[in-house]
Amino acid sequence: MSAGYRETAAWLKDRLPAQPVAGLILGTGLNDLADSLEQLARFPYSEIPGFAQSTAPSHKGVLVLAVLGGKPVLVLQGRFHFYEGHSMDAVVFPTRVLACLGVKTLLVTNASGSLRKELEPGALVQITDHINFMGRNPLVGENDENLGERFPSMNQPYDPAFLDRCGAIAASEGITLHRGVYIAVSGPSLETRAECAAFAMWGADLVGMSTVPEVIAARHAGMRVATFSIVTNYSNLFHDEAHSQQEIRDNAAKAAAGLRLVLSSLVAEL
């Protein structure tokens, strides 16, 4: 395993005007959230040593030190997906950089397809657990003992205190915040109806092509994690229509304001 993430962390530390209290990964349709925040520094991925390039639609490929909840947060405008052809090491490289920078909290967002009729497009869901159906685990290979132990527990990958606090924040602000289990697939082909039926039977509420590798890497490194998914479409359990990237972006925008408020309130307490 290359430990290049340590060198990248050192490179960034020399250039960051403030120590971030958290890292925030923005998923499909949510990259504009960072543009609405006060920005202290910007680094295109192409300038950051060791970073791959994000090719997914609407993923801008910029690392931003921004002010959220009155505190500095490192925001990734775009993630690396396994389906883009990146190795798992590349997918979780930014997460490990954050860990080496001393960031203790990782906030993750994504767009997902709904496997439950009651989770409609535009719904905001906090992830309580996940199923890794990507066929890969980012911890396979040589273990970095200085980063984390060989066999990290995944008993509670999503911090219970964050779950409770975000639920309370949402309730106080009149925001409907659902909870659900996320299943990650490799993609890039969308799921068949039979696959969706199987996933729902397994206990999954949402399906997507990201997030789980970063969460596993974060927990391996001892970071606390909170993850939010915006439902951008019903899975084909409920219709026979093709999905579009415009549909996904439009539905992501519906829940973006509520998501920002929850994230801002949570970060303010870190």
N, C-alpha and C positions, 0 to 999 in steps of 0.2 A: 504493500500500500504506500502510495506517495503521500508524504506529509506536507505537500506544497501549500495546503491551507494555512499552515503556520506562517509561512513566508508572506502569503497574501494578507493575513491578519496584521502582520508587522507593517506591511506596505500601507494598509489602510489606516492603521493607528497613527502613523506619522502625518497623515493628511486630514484626519477628522478633528474638527474644532471642539468637539464635545464627546464624552463617553455615552454611547447609547444605552438606554435602560432595557430595550427590547428590540427584537427583530420582527419585521412584518413582511410576509410574503403575499403579494397581491396576485390573485388568480385572473382567469379570463373575464374580461369585461369590467374589471375593477381597477385597472391601472391609473385611471384618472383621479382616483382618491388622493394619491400622493401629490398631484398637481394642485390640489386645493389647499395644501398645507404650507405653512412657512418652511422654506427650505434653507438649510445651513450649508449644504454641500451636495454636489452631483458628480457621479462617476459613471460614464457609459461603460457597459460591460466590456467593450472592446479595449478599454484602457486598463482594466483591472487584471493583474497577473493571475493566470490560472482559471479565469472565468470563461465558460463556453459562451456561445451566442444563442439567444433565444429566437426561435423562428416561428413560434405559435402565433396565431392571429391575435392582435391587440396587446401582445406582450412587448413593451417598449424596450426592454433591455437596458435599464438604468438603475443604478443603486443611489438612493437619495437619503441623506441624513435630514430628517424633517422633524418639526415640532408637532407632537400629538399629545393632547392632554397636558400641555405645558411642559412636556419632557422630550428629550431627543430620542428618536427612534430610527433605526436603519431600515429603510423600506426598499424591498426588491420589486421594482416594476417589471415583472415578468420572471417566470421560473423556467427551469429546464425540465423537459418531459422525457421520459424513457422512449416514447414513441418517436421523438425527433432523431433518434439514433445515438443519443448520448449514453455513455456508460452510467451505471448507478453511482459510481464515484463522482462523476461530473454532476449528476442530478443533485446530490447532497453536498457538493463542495461548498456552496454558499452557507449552508447551515453549519458546517464545521468551521468555516471562517468566523461566523458569528460566535460560536462557542469559544474559539481561541481568542476572540476579542474580549472575552469576559461577559458576554451577554447571557443573562440567566433565564430570559423568557422569550419564547418564540410564539408569535401569533401568525396563524396561517389562514388564508382564505382560498376558496375555489368556487368554480361553477360546477353544478351537478345536474344529473337527470333524476327525476323522482320515480321511485318504485312504489310509492304510496299515494293513493288518490287524494288524501287530505293535504299532502304537501304540494301545493299548487305552484306553478311558475311565478317567481317573484317572492316566494317565501324565504325567510331567513332562518337557517337551522344551525344550532351549535352541535358539533360532533361530540358524541359521548364515547364512541368506540369505533373500531374499524376492522375490516377484513382485507387482508393482503392477498389479492388474486392476480397479482402482476406477474407471478412466476419468477420473481427476483426479490432478493433482500439486500439492502445496501451494506449490510454488515458482513456479507460473505467475503472471505479472504482474510488476509493478515489483520489482526486486531491491533489498534493503537491503544495500548494500555494506559497511556497518559490522558487519553480522551475519555475512555470508558471501559467497563468490564466486558469480557468475552460474551457473556450471556445475560444481557440486561432484561429485567422484568418488563413485560408489557401488560401487567395486571391493570394498571390505571394510566394509560398513556396520555389521557386528557385530564389535566389537573382538576380534581374534584372541587377545590376551593374556587377556581376560576369559573367552573360550571355554576356553582351556587351564586357567586357574585354577579356574573353576567345575567343570570336569570332575574336577580333582584334589580339590577340596573334597567333591564328591559321593561320589567313590570312597572317601575317607578316612572318611566318615560312613555308608557303606553305603546311600547313596541312589542309586536308579537314575535317571540323568539322560540322557535320549535327546537326539539332535540331529536337526534337521530344517529343511526349507524351508517357509516360510509364504507362502500366497497370499492377498492381501486383495481382497475383492469389496465392492461398495457396499452390498448388501443393500437393504432389510431382508428381502425374501423369501429363504428358504433356497435352496440350490443344487439344481438338478435332477441327476438321476443322470447324464445325458449331460455336464453341466458338470463334475461331479466326476471322471468318467472322463477328460475332457480335461485337467483340472488335474493328475491323477496322471500322465498321459502326459507332461506338460510337465516333470515333476520335482518337483512340490509334494507335501509330506507332510501338511500341515495347511491348513485353510481357515478364514478368519474375516473379520470386517468392521471391523477396526481396525488399530492399531499402525503400519502402514507410513507413514501421513502424519507421525506424530510422529517416527519414526525418520529420515525424510528431512529434516525440519526440524531435528532435532538434529544430524545430520551436516553439514548446511548451515552450522550455527552452530559447528562444530568440536567438538561434544561426543562423548565416547566412549559407546558404547551396548552394553548387554547386555539381551537380551530372552528371556523365558521364557513358554512356553505350557503351559497345562494342558488336556489332552484331556478334553473334557466329554461327547463323544458320537462315535460312529462316523458318518461320512457315510452317505448312503443308497446308497452302493455295496454296503453290507454288510447292509442290512435294508430293510424297507418300513414301518417304524413312524414315527409323528410324534414330533418332539422336544418336550420340555417344559422350561420354565424351571426347574422343580424338579429335573429330571434334571441339568441343567447345573450348578446350585448344589451338588447332592449330590456330583457327581464332582469339582468344583473343590475341595471341602473335603478330599477324599482326599489330594491332593498338597500342600495348603497348608502343612503342617508342614515337609515337606522343602524346599519353596520358601523358607520363612522362614529356615531354617537356612543354606541356600546364600547367600541375599541378605545375611544378617547377617555371615557369614564374609567375604564379598567386600567389604562396606562397611567392615568393621573394618580392612581393608588399604589403604583409600584415603587 
